[in-house]
Amino acid sequence: MTAPAWLWIVFTIVGATGQAFRNAAQRSLIDTVGTVGATHVRFLFGLPFGLFALAMVYFIAGSLPMPTPVSLAWTLMGAVTQILATGLMLAAMRERSFVVTIAYIKTEPIQVALFALVFLGERISWPVAAAILIATGGVLLISWPNRAGREVFSWRPAILGLVSGAFFALSAIGFRGGIVAMASPDYVAAATLTLAISLALQTAILTAWLIVRRPEVMRAILGAWRQSLAAGFLGAFASEMWFLAFALQSPARVRILGLVEVVVAGLLSRRMFAQTPGARDIVGIALIVAGIALVVSA
């Protein structure tokens, strides 16, 4: 199955937007089910939607690719590091605002480029490297706390956010490796199957851990099933879009374009509605747009 050269751009933008809404939905669950519980919600309640997507692909295509040991190993790496990344992200959100936390995490494209070179041997061109640095600089410029604002710099949430970004970068590498290792001509089937396997692994790992160590959290998750369904659906939908983008393009380019999520996160937090953007905000947004335009044109 072939795809237009621009289709990865559509998948990435839709996935980034869905992810921003999912992060907001997960954050609203922290007070009810805790950080670990909110982490598990995206996997436990996302799995049914992931399996439904896989069933639809099988119904339309008539077959699915066969996972290989190598693809399963890559997918397991992506699944475990995504669990750790999500938990650290939510922990950081408990201490800092939604937008500031996302900004720390969105240093991820730089880390993705480095990990992709080390693990997958995928080199990036100089224009893409420049785009990563420009757009990441714009993110930091918008979200770095200033003295006039309410946010005060603190090392703990900064470290949590940066390490979360590192694990998200490793998860992107794992999922890209899992999709490519299937060597399937049908990128939709390979991406959707990788997603379903990942969600199944993540659900099994966290469910077993919670039942043994934190059964009260598991009961709280099931009790909040109505709120959790929305986060699960948004998580599965956003992940499907990301996986389709990974199937078509290098993770570094996908993640740099995914920085549009920062703008969406700002709108969700009402920051852009609560005050008139200052000069620093305008310059930061301009840098993000310039980086995105450069990576797309490259």
BAMI-542935 format. One line per 8 residues: their letters; for each residue y, z, x of N, C-alpha, C. Coordinates in Angstrom, 1 decimal. Layout:
N
a = Y Z X Y Z X Y Z X | ...
***
This chain:
298
mtapawlw = -1.2 0.0 0.8 0.0 0.0 0.0 1.2 0.0 0.9 | 2.1 -1.0 0.7 3.3 -1.1 1.5 4.5 -0.5 0.7 | 5.5 -0.2 1.4 6.7 0.4 0.8 8.0 -0.2 1.4 | 9.0 -0.4 0.6 10.3 -0.9 1.2 10.8 0.1 2.3 | 11.5 -0.5 3.2 11.9 0.3 4.4 12.8 1.4 4.0 | 13.5 1.3 2.9 14.5 2.3 2.5 13.9 3.4 1.6 | 12.6 3.3 1.2 12.1 4.2 0.2 12.0 5.6 0.7 | 11.8 5.8 2.0 11.7 7.2 2.5 13.1 7.9 2.3
ivftivga = 14.2 7.2 2.3 15.5 7.8 2.0 15.5 8.4 0.6 | 15.0 7.7 -0.3 15.0 8.1 -1.7 14.1 9.4 -1.8 | 12.9 9.3 -1.3 12.0 10.5 -1.3 12.7 11.7 -0.7 | 13.3 11.5 0.4 13.9 12.7 1.1 15.1 13.3 0.3 | 15.9 12.5 -0.2 17.1 13.0 -1.0 16.6 13.8 -2.2 | 15.6 13.2 -2.9 15.1 13.8 -4.1 14.4 15.1 -3.7 | 13.6 15.1 -2.6 12.9 16.3 -2.2 13.8 17.4 -1.8 | 14.9 17.0 -1.0 15.9 18.0 -0.6 16.6 18.7 -1.8
tgqafrna = 16.9 17.9 -2.8 17.6 18.4 -4.0 16.6 19.4 -4.7 | 15.4 18.9 -4.9 14.4 19.8 -5.6 14.2 21.1 -4.8 | 14.2 21.0 -3.5 13.9 22.2 -2.7 15.1 23.2 -2.8 | 16.3 22.7 -2.9 17.4 23.6 -3.1 17.3 24.4 -4.4 | 16.9 23.7 -5.5 16.7 24.4 -6.8 15.5 25.3 -6.7 | 14.4 24.9 -6.0 13.3 25.8 -5.8 13.6 27.1 -5.0 | 14.4 26.9 -4.0 14.8 28.1 -3.2 15.6 29.1 -4.0 | 16.5 28.5 -4.9 17.3 29.4 -5.8 16.4 30.1 -6.8
aqrslidt = 15.4 29.4 -7.3 14.4 30.0 -8.3 13.6 31.1 -7.6 | 13.2 30.8 -6.4 12.4 31.8 -5.6 13.2 33.1 -5.3 | 14.5 32.8 -4.9 15.3 34.0 -4.6 15.5 34.9 -5.8 | 15.6 34.3 -7.0 15.8 35.1 -8.2 14.6 36.0 -8.5 | 13.4 35.7 -7.9 12.2 36.5 -8.1 12.0 37.6 -7.2 | 12.8 37.7 -6.1 12.6 38.7 -5.1 12.6 40.1 -5.6 | 13.6 40.4 -6.5 13.8 41.7 -7.0 12.6 42.1 -7.9 | 11.9 41.1 -8.5 10.8 41.4 -9.4 9.5 41.5 -8.7
vgtvgath = 9.2 40.6 -7.8 7.9 40.6 -7.2 7.9 40.8 -5.7 | 9.1 41.0 -5.1 9.2 41.3 -3.6 9.2 40.0 -2.8 | 9.4 40.1 -1.5 9.5 38.9 -0.7 8.2 38.2 -0.6 | 7.1 38.9 -0.4 5.8 38.3 -0.3 5.4 37.6 -1.6 | 5.6 38.3 -2.7 5.3 37.8 -4.0 6.1 36.5 -4.3 | 7.4 36.5 -4.0 8.2 35.3 -4.2 7.7 34.1 -3.3 | 7.2 34.5 -2.1 6.6 33.5 -1.2 5.4 32.8 -1.9 | 4.6 33.7 -2.5 3.3 33.2 -3.0 3.5 32.4 -4.3
vrflfglp = 4.6 32.6 -5.0 4.8 32.0 -6.3 4.8 30.4 -6.1 | 5.5 30.0 -5.1 5.6 28.5 -4.9 4.2 27.9 -4.6 | 3.3 28.6 -4.1 1.9 28.1 -3.8 1.0 28.3 -5.0 | 1.0 29.5 -5.6 0.0 29.8 -6.7 0.4 29.0 -7.9 | 1.6 28.9 -8.2 2.0 28.2 -9.4 2.4 26.7 -9.1 | 2.4 26.4 -7.9 2.6 25.0 -7.5 1.3 24.2 -7.5 | 0.2 25.0 -7.2 -1.2 24.3 -7.1 -1.6 23.5 -8.3 | -1.4 24.0 -9.5 -1.8 23.2 -10.7 -1.1 21.9 -10.8
fglfalam = 0.2 21.9 -10.4 1.0 20.7 -10.5 0.6 19.8 -9.3 | 0.2 20.3 -8.2 -0.3 19.5 -7.1 -1.6 18.8 -7.4 | -2.5 19.5 -8.1 -3.8 19.0 -8.5 -3.6 17.9 -9.6 | -2.6 18.2 -10.5 -2.3 17.2 -11.5 -1.8 15.9 -10.9 | -0.9 16.0 -9.9 -0.4 14.8 -9.2 -1.6 14.1 -8.6 | -2.5 14.8 -7.9 -3.7 14.2 -7.3 -4.5 13.5 -8.3 | -4.8 14.1 -9.5 -5.6 13.5 -10.5 -4.9 12.2 -11.0 | -3.6 12.2 -11.1 -2.9 11.0 -11.6 -3.0 9.9 -10.5
vyfiagsl = -2.9 10.2 -9.3 -3.1 9.2 -8.2 -4.5 8.6 -8.2 | -5.5 9.5 -8.4 -6.9 9.0 -8.5 -7.1 8.1 -9.7 | -6.5 8.5 -10.8 -6.7 7.7 -12.1 -6.1 6.3 -11.9 | -4.9 6.3 -11.2 -4.3 5.0 -11.0 -4.9 4.1 -9.9 | -5.2 4.8 -8.8 -5.8 4.0 -7.6 -7.3 3.8 -7.7 | -8.0 4.8 -8.4 -9.4 4.6 -8.5 -10.2 5.2 -7.4 | -9.5 5.7 -6.3 -10.2 6.3 -5.2 -9.2 7.1 -4.4 | -9.7 8.0 -3.5 -8.9 8.8 -2.6 -9.4 8.7 -1.2
pmptpvsl = -8.6 8.8 -0.2 -9.1 8.8 1.2 -9.9 10.0 1.5 | -10.7 10.0 2.5 -11.6 11.1 2.9 -10.9 11.8 4.0 | -10.7 13.1 3.8 -10.1 13.9 4.9 -11.0 14.0 6.1 | -10.4 14.0 7.3 -11.2 14.1 8.6 -11.0 15.5 9.1 | -11.8 15.9 10.0 -11.6 17.3 10.6 -10.2 17.4 11.3 | -9.8 16.3 11.9 -8.4 16.3 12.5 -7.3 16.5 11.5 | -7.4 15.7 10.4 -6.4 15.8 9.4 -6.4 17.2 8.7 | -7.6 17.8 8.6 -7.7 19.1 8.0 -7.1 20.2 8.9
awtlmgav = -7.3 20.0 10.2 -6.7 20.9 11.2 -5.2 20.9 11.2 | -4.6 19.7 11.2 -3.2 19.5 11.1 -2.6 20.1 9.8 | -3.3 19.9 8.7 -2.9 20.4 7.4 -2.9 21.9 7.4 | -4.0 22.5 8.0 -4.0 24.0 8.1 -2.9 24.5 8.9 | -2.6 23.9 9.9 -1.4 24.3 10.7 -0.1 24.3 9.9 | 0.1 23.2 9.2 1.2 23.0 8.3 1.3 24.1 7.2 | 0.1 24.4 6.6 0.0 25.3 5.5 0.4 26.7 6.0 | -0.2 27.2 7.1 0.0 28.5 7.6 1.5 28.7 8.1
tqilatgl = 2.0 27.8 8.8 3.4 27.9 9.3 4.4 27.8 8.1 | 4.1 27.1 7.1 5.0 27.1 5.9 5.0 28.4 5.2 | 3.9 29.1 5.1 3.8 30.4 4.5 4.8 31.4 5.3 | 4.6 31.4 6.6 5.4 32.2 7.5 6.9 31.8 7.3 | 7.2 30.5 7.3 8.6 30.1 7.2 9.2 30.5 5.9 | 8.5 30.4 4.8 9.0 30.8 3.5 9.3 32.3 3.4 | 8.4 33.1 3.9 8.5 34.5 3.9 9.7 34.9 4.7 | 9.9 34.4 5.9 11.1 34.7 6.7 12.4 34.3 6.1
mlaamrer = 12.4 33.1 5.4 13.5 32.6 4.7 14.0 33.5 3.6 | 13.0 34.0 2.8 13.4 34.9 1.7 13.8 36.3 2.2 | 13.2 36.7 3.3 13.6 38.0 3.9 15.1 37.9 4.4 | 15.5 36.7 5.0 16.8 36.5 5.4 17.8 36.5 4.3 | 17.3 35.9 3.1 18.2 35.8 2.0 18.5 37.1 1.3 | 17.6 38.1 1.6 17.9 39.5 1.1 19.1 40.1 1.8 | 19.4 39.6 3.0 20.5 40.2 3.8 21.7 39.4 3.9 | 21.6 38.1 3.6 22.8 37.2 3.7 22.8 36.3 2.5
sfvvtiay = 23.9 35.6 2.3 24.1 34.7 1.2 23.1 33.5 1.3 | 22.9 32.9 0.2 22.0 31.7 0.1 22.5 30.6 1.0 | 23.8 30.3 1.0 24.2 29.2 1.9 24.1 29.5 3.4 | 24.5 30.7 3.8 24.5 31.1 5.2 23.0 31.1 5.7 | 22.1 31.6 4.8 20.7 31.6 5.2 20.2 30.2 5.4 | 20.5 29.3 4.5 20.1 27.9 4.6 20.6 27.2 5.8 | 21.9 27.6 6.2 22.5 27.1 7.4 21.7 27.4 8.7 | 21.3 28.7 8.8 20.5 29.1 9.9 19.2 28.3 10.0
iktepiqv = 18.5 28.2 8.8 17.2 27.5 8.7 17.4 26.0 9.1 | 18.6 25.4 8.7 18.8 24.0 8.9 19.1 23.6 10.3 | 18.9 24.5 11.3 18.8 24.1 12.7 17.5 23.5 12.9 | 16.7 23.4 11.9 15.3 22.9 11.9 15.2 21.5 12.5 | 16.1 20.5 12.2 16.0 19.1 12.7 15.9 19.1 14.2 | 16.6 19.9 14.9 16.6 19.9 16.4 15.2 20.3 16.8 | 14.7 21.4 16.2 13.3 21.9 16.5 12.3 20.9 16.1 | 12.4 20.2 15.0 11.5 19.2 14.6 11.4 18.1 15.7
alfalvfl = 12.5 17.6 16.1 12.5 16.6 17.1 11.8 17.0 18.4 | 12.0 18.2 18.8 11.3 18.7 20.0 9.8 18.9 19.8 | 9.4 19.4 18.6 8.0 19.6 18.3 7.3 18.3 18.1 | 8.0 17.3 17.5 7.4 16.0 17.3 7.1 15.3 18.6 | 7.9 15.5 19.6 7.7 14.9 20.9 6.5 15.6 21.6 | 6.4 16.9 21.5 5.4 17.7 22.1 4.0 17.5 21.5 | 3.9 17.6 20.1 2.7 17.6 19.4 2.2 16.2 19.0 | 3.2 15.3 18.6 2.8 14.0 18.1 3.2 12.9 19.0
geriswpv = 3.9 13.2 20.1 4.3 12.1 21.0 5.3 11.2 20.4 | 6.0 11.6 19.3 7.0 10.7 18.7 8.4 10.9 19.3 | 8.8 9.9 20.0 10.2 9.9 20.6 11.2 9.5 19.6 | 12.4 10.0 19.8 13.5 9.6 18.9 14.5 8.9 19.8 | 15.3 7.9 19.1 16.3 7.2 19.8 17.5 8.0 20.1 | 18.4 7.5 21.0 19.6 8.2 21.2 20.5 8.3 20.0 | 20.6 7.3 19.2 21.4 7.4 17.9 20.9 8.5 17.0 | 19.6 8.6 16.9 19.0 9.6 16.0 19.2 11.0 16.6
aaailiat = 19.1 11.1 18.0 19.4 12.4 18.6 20.9 12.8 18.4 | 21.8 11.8 18.5 23.2 12.1 18.2 23.4 12.5 16.8 | 22.7 11.9 15.9 22.8 12.2 14.5 22.4 13.7 14.2 | 21.3 14.1 14.8 20.8 15.4 14.6 21.8 16.4 15.1 | 22.4 16.2 16.3 23.4 17.2 16.8 24.7 17.2 16.0 | 25.1 16.0 15.6 26.4 15.9 14.8 26.2 16.7 13.4 | 25.1 16.3 12.7 24.9 16.9 11.4 24.6 18.4 11.5 | 23.8 18.8 12.5 23.6 20.3 12.6 24.9 21.0 12.9
ggvllisw = 25.7 20.4 13.8 27.0 21.0 14.0 27.8 21.2 12.8 | 27.8 20.2 11.9 28.5 20.3 10.6 28.0 21.4 9.8 | 26.6 21.6 9.7 26.1 22.7 9.0 26.5 24.0 9.5 | 26.5 24.2 10.8 26.9 25.5 11.4 28.4 25.7 11.1 | 29.2 24.7 11.2 30.7 24.8 11.0 31.0 25.3 9.6 | 30.3 24.7 8.6 30.5 25.1 7.2 30.1 26.5 6.9 | 29.0 26.9 7.5 28.4 28.2 7.1 28.6 29.4 8.0 | 29.1 29.1 9.2 29.3 30.2 10.1 30.3 31.2 9.6
pnragrev = 30.0 32.5 9.5 30.9 33.5 8.9 32.2 33.5 9.6 | 33.3 33.7 8.8 34.6 33.8 9.4 35.2 35.2 9.1 | 36.2 35.6 9.8 36.7 36.9 9.6 37.4 37.1 8.3 | 37.9 36.0 7.7 38.6 36.2 6.4 37.6 36.2 5.3 | 36.3 35.8 5.5 35.4 35.8 4.5 34.6 37.2 4.4 | 33.7 37.2 3.4 32.9 38.4 3.2 31.7 38.5 4.1 | 31.3 37.4 4.6 30.1 37.4 5.5 30.5 37.8 6.9 | 29.7 38.7 7.4 29.9 39.2 8.7 28.6 38.9 9.5
fswrpail = 28.8 38.4 10.7 27.6 38.0 11.5 26.7 39.2 11.8 | 25.4 39.0 11.7 24.5 40.0 12.0 23.3 39.3 12.7 | 22.8 39.9 13.8 21.7 39.3 14.5 20.4 39.2 13.7 | 20.1 40.2 12.9 18.8 40.2 12.2 18.6 39.0 11.3 | 19.5 38.7 10.3 19.3 37.5 9.4 19.4 36.3 10.2 | 20.2 36.2 11.3 20.3 35.0 12.1 19.0 34.7 12.8 | 18.3 35.7 13.3 17.0 35.5 14.0 16.0 35.2 13.0 | 16.0 35.8 11.8 15.0 35.5 10.8 15.2 34.1 10.3
glvsgaff = 16.5 33.6 10.2 16.7 32.2 9.7 16.3 31.2 10.8 | 16.6 31.5 12.0 16.3 30.6 13.1 14.7 30.5 13.3 | 14.0 31.6 13.3 12.6 31.6 13.4 12.0 30.9 12.2 | 12.5 31.1 11.0 12.1 30.4 9.8 12.2 28.9 10.0 | 13.3 28.5 10.5 13.5 27.1 10.8 12.5 26.5 11.8 | 12.1 27.3 12.8 11.1 26.9 13.7 9.8 26.7 13.0 | 9.4 27.6 12.2 8.1 27.5 11.4 8.2 26.4 10.4 | 9.3 26.1 9.8 9.4 25.0 8.9 9.3 23.7 9.7
alsaigfr = 9.8 23.7 10.9 9.7 22.5 11.8 8.2 22.3 12.1 | 7.5 23.3 12.5 6.1 23.2 12.8 5.3 22.8 11.6 | 5.7 23.2 10.4 4.9 22.8 9.2 5.2 21.3 8.9 | 6.4 20.8 9.2 6.6 19.4 9.0 5.7 18.6 10.0 | 5.6 19.1 11.2 4.8 18.4 12.2 3.3 18.4 11.7 | 2.8 19.6 11.2 1.5 19.7 10.7 1.2 18.7 9.6 | 2.1 18.7 8.6 1.8 17.8 7.5 1.9 16.3 7.8 | 2.8 16.0 8.7 2.9 14.6 9.2 1.6 14.2 9.9
ggivamas = 1.2 15.1 10.8 -0.1 14.9 11.5 -1.3 14.8 10.6 | -1.3 15.6 9.5 -2.4 15.5 8.5 -2.4 14.2 7.8 | -1.3 13.7 7.4 -1.2 12.5 6.6 -1.6 11.3 7.5 | -1.0 11.3 8.7 -1.3 10.2 9.6 -2.8 10.1 10.1 | -3.4 11.3 10.3 -4.8 11.4 10.7 -5.8 10.9 9.7 | -5.4 10.8 8.4 -6.3 10.2 7.4 -6.4 8.7 7.6 | -5.4 8.1 8.3 -5.5 6.7 8.5 -5.8 5.9 7.3 | -5.1 6.3 6.2 -5.3 5.6 4.9 -4.2 4.5 4.7
pdyvaaat = -4.6 3.3 4.2 -3.6 2.3 3.9 -2.7 2.7 2.7 | -3.2 3.6 1.9 -2.5 4.1 0.7 -1.7 5.3 1.0 | -0.4 5.2 1.3 0.4 6.4 1.8 0.5 7.4 0.7 | 0.6 6.9 -0.6 0.8 7.8 -1.7 -0.4 8.7 -1.9 | -1.6 8.1 -1.8 -2.9 8.9 -1.9 -3.0 9.9 -0.7 | -2.7 9.4 0.5 -2.8 10.3 1.7 -1.8 11.5 1.6 | -0.6 11.2 1.2 0.4 12.3 1.1 0.0 13.3 0.0 | -0.4 12.8 -1.2 -0.7 13.6 -2.3 -2.0 14.5 -2.1
ltlaisla = -3.0 13.9 -1.4 -4.2 14.6 -1.1 -3.8 15.7 0.0 | -3.0 15.4 0.9 -2.6 16.4 1.9 -1.9 17.6 1.3 | -1.0 17.2 0.3 -0.3 18.3 -0.4 -1.2 19.2 -1.2 | -2.2 18.6 -1.9 -3.1 19.4 -2.7 -4.0 20.3 -1.8 | -4.5 19.7 -0.7 -5.2 20.6 0.3 -4.4 21.7 0.8 | -3.1 21.4 1.1 -2.3 22.4 1.7 -2.0 23.6 0.6 | -1.7 23.2 -0.6 -1.5 24.2 -1.6 -2.7 25.0 -1.9 | -3.9 24.4 -1.9 -5.1 25.1 -2.1 -5.4 26.1 -1.0
lqtailta = -5.1 25.7 0.3 -5.3 26.6 1.4 -4.3 27.8 1.3 | -3.1 27.5 1.0 -2.0 28.5 1.0 -2.3 29.5 -0.2 | -2.7 29.0 -1.3 -3.0 29.8 -2.5 -4.2 30.8 -2.1 | -5.2 30.2 -1.5 -6.4 31.0 -1.2 -6.1 32.1 -0.1 | -5.3 31.8 0.9 -4.9 32.7 1.9 -4.1 33.9 1.4 | -3.0 33.5 0.6 -2.1 34.6 0.2 -2.7 35.4 -1.0 | -3.5 34.7 -1.9 -4.2 35.5 -3.0 -5.1 36.5 -2.4 | -5.9 36.1 -1.4 -6.9 37.0 -0.9 -6.2 38.2 -0.2
wlivrrpe = -5.1 37.9 0.5 -4.4 38.9 1.3 -3.8 39.9 0.3 | -3.2 39.4 -0.8 -2.5 40.3 -1.8 -3.5 41.1 -2.5 | -4.6 40.5 -2.9 -5.7 41.3 -3.6 -6.2 42.5 -2.8 | -6.3 42.3 -1.5 -6.8 43.3 -0.6 -5.7 44.3 -0.2 | -4.5 43.8 0.1 -3.5 44.7 0.7 -2.4 45.1 -0.3 | -2.1 44.2 -1.3 -1.0 44.5 -2.2 -1.3 44.1 -3.6 | -2.3 44.7 -4.2 -2.7 44.3 -5.6 -1.6 44.4 -6.6 | -0.7 45.4 -6.4 0.4 45.6 -7.3 1.3 44.4 -7.3
vmrailga = 1.5 43.7 -6.2 2.3 42.5 -6.1 1.7 41.4 -6.9 | 0.3 41.3 -6.7 -0.4 40.2 -7.5 -0.2 40.4 -9.0 | -0.3 41.7 -9.4 -0.1 41.9 -10.9 1.3 41.6 -11.3 | 2.3 41.9 -10.4 3.7 41.6 -10.8 3.9 40.1 -10.9 | 3.3 39.3 -10.0 3.4 37.9 -10.0 2.9 37.3 -11.3 | 1.7 37.8 -11.7 1.1 37.3 -12.9 1.9 37.7 -14.1 | 2.6 38.9 -14.0 3.4 39.3 -15.1 4.7 38.5 -15.3 | 5.1 37.9 -14.2 6.4 37.1 -14.2 6.0 35.6 -14.2
wrqslaag = 5.0 35.3 -14.9 4.5 33.9 -14.9 5.5 32.9 -15.5 | 6.3 33.3 -16.4 7.2 32.3 -17.0 8.3 31.9 -16.0 | 8.9 32.9 -15.3 9.8 32.5 -14.2 9.1 31.8 -13.1 | 7.9 32.2 -12.8 7.2 31.6 -11.7 6.8 30.2 -11.9 | 6.6 29.8 -13.1 6.2 28.4 -13.4 7.3 27.4 -13.0 | 8.5 27.8 -13.2 9.6 26.9 -12.8 9.7 26.7 -11.3 | 9.5 27.9 -10.6 9.5 27.8 -9.1 8.3 27.0 -8.6 | 7.2 27.2 -9.3 6.0 26.4 -8.9 6.1 24.9 -9.1
flgafase = 6.6 24.6 -10.2 6.8 23.1 -10.5 7.8 22.5 -9.5 | 9.0 23.2 -9.3 10.0 22.7 -8.4 9.5 22.6 -7.0 | 8.6 23.6 -6.6 8.1 23.6 -5.3 7.1 22.4 -5.1 | 6.2 22.2 -6.1 5.2 21.1 -5.9 5.9 19.7 -6.0 | 6.9 19.6 -6.9 7.7 18.3 -7.0 8.4 18.0 -5.7 | 9.1 19.0 -5.1 9.9 18.8 -3.9 8.9 18.5 -2.7 | 7.8 19.2 -2.7 6.8 19.0 -1.6 6.2 17.6 -1.7 | 5.9 17.1 -2.9 5.4 15.8 -3.0 6.4 14.7 -2.5
mwflafal = 7.7 14.9 -2.8 8.7 14.0 -2.2 8.7 14.1 -0.7 | 8.7 15.3 -0.2 8.8 15.4 1.3 7.5 14.8 1.9 | 6.4 15.0 1.4 5.1 14.5 1.9 5.1 12.9 1.9 | 5.7 12.4 0.8 5.8 10.9 0.7 6.7 10.4 1.8 | 7.8 11.1 2.1 8.7 10.7 3.1 8.1 10.8 4.5 | 7.3 11.9 4.7 6.6 12.1 6.0 5.6 11.0 6.2 | 5.0 10.5 5.1 4.0 9.4 5.3 4.7 8.1 5.7 | 6.0 7.9 5.5 6.7 6.7 5.8 7.6 6.7 7.0
qsparvri = 8.0 7.9 7.4 9.0 8.0 8.5 8.7 9.3 9.3 | 9.3 9.3 10.5 9.1 10.4 11.5 9.8 11.6 10.9 | 9.2 12.8 11.1 9.7 14.1 10.5 11.1 14.4 11.0 | 11.5 14.0 12.2 12.9 14.3 12.7 13.9 13.5 11.8 | 13.7 12.3 11.5 14.6 11.5 10.7 14.6 12.0 9.2 | 13.4 12.4 8.8 13.4 12.9 7.4 14.1 14.2 7.3 | 14.0 15.1 8.2 14.6 16.4 8.2 16.1 16.3 8.4 | 16.6 15.4 9.2 18.0 15.3 9.3 18.7 14.8 8.1
lglvevvv = 18.1 13.8 7.4 18.6 13.3 6.1 18.5 14.4 5.1 | 17.5 15.3 5.2 17.3 16.4 4.3 18.4 17.4 4.3 | 19.3 17.3 5.3 20.4 18.2 5.3 21.4 18.1 4.1 | 21.2 17.1 3.3 21.9 17.0 2.0 21.7 18.3 1.2 | 20.6 18.9 1.5 20.3 20.2 0.7 21.4 21.2 0.9 | 22.0 21.2 2.1 23.1 22.2 2.3 24.2 22.1 1.3 | 24.6 20.8 1.0 25.6 20.6 0.1 25.2 21.0 -1.3 | 23.9 20.7 -1.7 23.4 21.1 -3.0 23.3 22.6 -3.1
agllsrrm = 22.9 23.3 -2.0 22.8 24.8 -1.9 24.2 25.4 -2.1 | 25.2 24.7 -1.6 26.6 25.2 -1.7 27.0 25.1 -3.2 | 26.7 24.0 -3.9 27.0 23.9 -5.3 26.3 24.9 -6.1 | 25.0 25.2 -5.8 24.2 26.1 -6.6 24.8 27.5 -6.4 | 25.3 27.9 -5.2 25.8 29.2 -5.0 27.2 29.4 -5.5 | 27.8 28.3 -6.0 29.2 28.2 -6.6 30.2 28.4 -5.5 | 29.8 28.4 -4.3 30.8 28.5 -3.2 31.9 27.4 -3.3 | 31.5 26.2 -3.6 32.4 25.1 -3.6 33.3 25.1 -4.9
faqtpgar = 32.9 25.9 -5.9 33.7 26.0 -7.1 34.6 27.2 -7.0 | 34.2 28.2 -6.2 34.9 29.5 -6.2 36.2 29.4 -5.3 | 36.3 28.5 -4.4 37.5 28.4 -3.6 37.7 27.0 -3.2 | 39.0 26.7 -2.8 39.3 25.4 -2.3 38.8 25.2 -0.9 | 38.1 24.1 -0.7 37.5 23.9 0.7 38.6 23.9 1.7 | 38.4 24.7 2.8 39.4 24.7 3.9 39.1 23.6 4.9 | 39.9 23.6 5.9 39.8 22.5 6.9 38.5 22.5 7.6 | 37.9 23.7 7.8 36.6 23.8 8.5 35.5 23.2 7.6
divgiali = 35.6 23.5 6.3 34.6 23.0 5.3 34.7 21.5 5.3 | 35.9 20.9 5.3 36.0 19.5 5.2 35.5 18.8 6.4 | 35.8 19.4 7.6 35.3 18.8 8.8 33.8 18.9 8.9 | 33.2 20.1 8.5 31.8 20.3 8.5 31.1 19.3 7.6 | 31.6 19.1 6.4 31.0 18.1 5.5 31.1 16.7 6.1 | 32.2 16.4 6.7 32.4 15.0 7.3 31.3 14.8 8.4 | 31.0 15.9 9.2 30.1 15.8 10.3 28.6 15.6 9.7 | 28.3 16.3 8.6 27.0 16.1 8.0 26.9 14.7 7.5
vagialvv = 27.9 14.2 6.8 27.8 12.8 6.2 27.7 11.8 7.4 | 28.5 12.1 8.5 28.4 11.1 9.6 27.0 11.1 10.2 | 26.4 12.3 10.4 25.1 12.4 11.0 24.0 11.7 10.1 | 24.2 11.9 8.8 23.2 11.3 7.8 23.4 9.8 7.9 | 24.6 9.3 7.9 24.9 7.9 7.9 24.3 7.3 9.2 | 24.4 8.0 10.3 24.0 7.5 11.6 22.4 7.4 11.6 | 21.8 8.5 11.1 20.3 8.4 11.1 19.7 7.4 10.2 | 20.4 7.1 9.1 20.0 6.1 8.1 20.2 4.7 8.7
sa = 21.3 4.5 9.3 21.6 3.2 9.9 20.7 2.9 11.2 | 20.3 4.0 11.8 19.5 3.8 13.0 18.0 3.5 12.7
***
